[in-house]
Amino acid sequence: MLEFINFYLIPGLVLGSIYALGAIGVSMLFGILRFAHFAHGDLMTLGAYLALTVVLALGWSPMMALPIAIAGTAAVAVGIDWAFYRPFRSSPTIVLVIASFGIALMVRAAVQLFWGVEVTPYQTGIQRPIILFDALRVAERHFVIVGGTIFLVGVMHYFLAYTRMGKAMRAMSDDANLARVTGINTKKIIVWTWIMGAGMAAAAGVFLGMDTQLNPNMGWDLLLPIFAAAILGGLGRPYGAIAGGMVIGFMEELSSYPWIGTEPLLEPSYKTAVAFAVMVLMLIVRPSGLFRGRVF
């Protein structure tokens, strides 16, 4: 039982936390801007490498560098929207989707240009786990990742539920035209949407780098599970994205558990296929997702 918790349940919780943060941004951007942002994974990568710069330059921990990474990624995202997405705001959705692929390539190339293509860790050396109850082993970084995710989700909940801008964002997500008629400043909402979405993406990238290592393709490789989580929860529903991220994370990790016999049910290399299967099944059975998100 403890082996199941140590090697499958806890990693599933950590992976689900990372997916949840990434899926929140995808879901918010889709709900307000009405297009699938395929450069979201590369914003995760950018946030992770911005934190790496602070870690190497100042000797801070990745968590201390996290606010700078969030601010830097949010600023870049707002700049990208102003320069590349704003001119196509009234264009068909497919134009913005194709543009996002181009942005993804540009951001990834910039990361490779400034930081190189080598795999890089935040910290070197052996990191011993914390032992609880003589047998339960939990890595310190896992405590930090899950705790950081809970804190950021709490901040997002407060912002959306209790601030004027958060309520305006929810109103625009429900009906953009009605929001304009009632006098809501939609341009400001779009800026805040990018700030929130890119900030969550940067946090997901930093947490992923803490759990594994940094490489220029790290965010792109997670794009499919993140979209699967957003679709599972319901596009345009941030709370659904959290639930979807957790479900996908647990399903990926538990799929390699030896449920029958002694061999893994699925080889670990097929974990991404689990996310893809869940996404396709949800699109067929319930396109609006668990939380009844948007369907176009």
N, C-alpha and C positions, 0 to 999 in steps of 0.2 A: 504493500500500500504506500509506504513512504517513497519507494522507488518511483511509483506512478506520480506522486506529488512532485518529487524533486526533478524528474526528467521530462515530464509531460504537462502536468497541470500548471506549474509555475511558469515554464517557458511559454505555454499557451496564453497565460494572463499577460505576460510581458509583450508578446507579439501582438496580442489583441489590443493592448494599450497603444502601441505604435500605429497599428492600422486605424484605430479609432481617431487619433489626432489627425492623421492624413485624410481620412474619409470626411471629417467635419469640414475641412476646407473645400473639398470637392463638392460636397452637398450644398454648402452655403453659396458657392460660386454658381452652381447650376440653378439653385433656387432663385437667385436675384438676377444674374446675368444671362441665364437661359442657354448656356452652352457647356459642353464637357471640356474641361481644361486639362489637356493632355500634357501640359508642361508642369503640372503640379508636382510630379515626382522629382523633377529637376530642381524645383524650388526647395524641396527637402534636402537634396544634395548640396545646394548652395548654402543653406542654413548650417548644415553640418560642417562645411569647410570654413565658413566664417567663424564658427566656434573654435575650430582647429587653429586658426590664425591667432586668436586670443590666447588659447592654451599654450601655444608655442612661444608667443611673444611675451606674455606676462606671467606664465607659470600657473595660471588659474586652473581650477577644475572645470570640466565641461559644463557643470551646472551653473557655476559662477559666470561662465561665458554665454550661457543661454539667453539672457535678456539682450545682449548685444547682437547675437545671431538673429533673434526674432526681429529686432528693430531694423537691422540691415536687410534682411530678406523682405520685410514688409515694404521698406523704401524702394527696393529694386522692383517688387511686384507692382507698386503704384506707378513707378516710372514706365514699366513695360506696358501697363494698361494705357497710360497716357500716350505713349509713342506708337503702339502697335495695334491695340484693340479698340481704342476710342474711335479711330476713323472708320471702323467696320461695324459700329454699334447698330446701325440700321440695316446692315447687310443680312442675307440669309445665314442661318446658324452654321451651315457647313463651312462658310468662309472663315468664321471665327475658329472652328474646330481645326481646319487646316492650318490657320495661322498659329494656333497653339502648338502644333507639331514643329513648325519652324522655330518658335520661341524655345521649345525644349532642346532642339539641336544647338541653338545659339548659347543657351545657358550652360549646357554640358560642355560645349567647346571652350567656353570661358573658364569653366572650372579646370579643365585639362590644361589650358594655357597658363593659368596663374598658379595652380597647385600641383600640376603633373598628373601622371596616370598611374602612379604606384599606389599599392594598397598601404594605408597609413592608419595606425591606431592612435587613439587619444592618449592612452597610457601603456607603457611597456612593463614587462615583468609579470610574475605570477600574482594573481589576485585571489587570495584564499576566501572561500565562502564563510558566511556566518553559520555556525552550527547551533540549531535549536532542538531541544528535547533529545539530545545525543544522536539523532539520526537525520533530522530535517536540515538540509543544506540549502541556504539561500544566499546567492551572491549579493554583495552590497549594492551593486549597480541595479539589481532588480528592484530592490527597495526604493531606490532613487527614481527609477523609471516609472514605477506604478504610482508612487507618491506624487511625482511631478505631474503625471497625467491627471490624477484626481484633482490637484490644485488648479491646473489649467482648465479642466472641465468646469470646475466651480466658478472660476473667473468668467468663462464664457456664459454660464447659466445666469450669473448676476448681471452681466452686460445685456443679454437678450431680454431678461425678464424685468429688470428694474430701471434701466437707463432709457432716456428718451430716444437716443439713437438706436438702441437695440430694439425697442418697440417699433420704430420706424422701419428698420430692416425687416422685421417680421411682417409688417403691413405691406411692404413692397414685394416681398416674396409671395404673399397671398394674391395680390393684384396690383401690378405695377401701374396700370393706367389709373386706377382709383387712387393710388397713393399720390400720383402727380396732381390729380384734380383737387385733392384735399390740401395741397400746398406743401407736401413733403419734398425736401430738397434731395432729389434722386441722385444728383451728381455726388453729393457728400456721402450718401449711403453707399454708392459704388466704391468710393475710396475706402470707407470703413470695412466694406466687405473684403476688399483685397488685403487690408491690414490684418483682419482677423484670420482669413483663410491662409495667407502666407505665414503669419505668425505660428499658427498651428502646424503648418507644414515644416517650418524650421525646427520646431520642438520635436516633431516626429523624426526628422533627420538627425538631430543631435542624439536623441535616445537610441536610434538605430545604430549610430556610430559608437555609442557607449556599449551597446550589447554585442556588436560584432567589430567591424573595422570600416574605415572609410575608403570608398573607391568612387570614381566619377559616374559609374552606372548604378549606384546603390538605390537612388530614388526611382529611376526608370524601371528597375527590376521589381519594385514594389507597386508599380502603378496598377497592375491587374488586380491584385488582392484589395487594394484601396478602393478601386472602382466597384469591385464585387461587394465590399462592405457598405459603400454608399448606396448601391442599388438594393442590397438586402434590407437596409434600414428604411429606405425611401428617399429618393433624391429631393433635396430641399428641406430635409428634416435633420437638423444637427444631432438631436437626441437619438434619432434612428441610426445615424451614422456611428454613434458610440456603440449601440447595441450590435449593429452589423459588424463592426470591427472586432468586438469581443467574440462573436460567434465564429467569424472566419478564422481568427487567431487560434481559438480552441480547436476548431475542426481540423486545421492544418496540422497542429501538433499531435492531436489524438488519433489522427489517421495513420500514424506510424507506430502506434502502440500495438503489441501483439494480442489483440482481442481473441484471436482463435489460434491456439497452439503457441509456439515459441517464436515464430517469425513475425516481423512487422506486417500489419494489415496492408499497408502501402509503403513502398520504398520512400525514404525522405526526399528523394529527387522529384517525386510526384506531388509534393505538397501544393505547388502552385496550381496543379490541375484540379485540386479540390476546390480552390477559390473559383476557378473558371466554371467548374460544374455547378457550384452553388449559384453563381451569377446567371448562367444560362437557364437553370431550373426556375429561378425566381422570375426572370423575364417571361418565361412561358406561363407559369402558374399564377403569379401575382405581380404584374409589372409595376404596380405602385409601391411595392415593398411592404415591410412589416408595419411601418408607421404611415402608410398611405401618402407617399410623396408624389411628386409631379410626374406625369406621363405625357410625352409629346409625340 
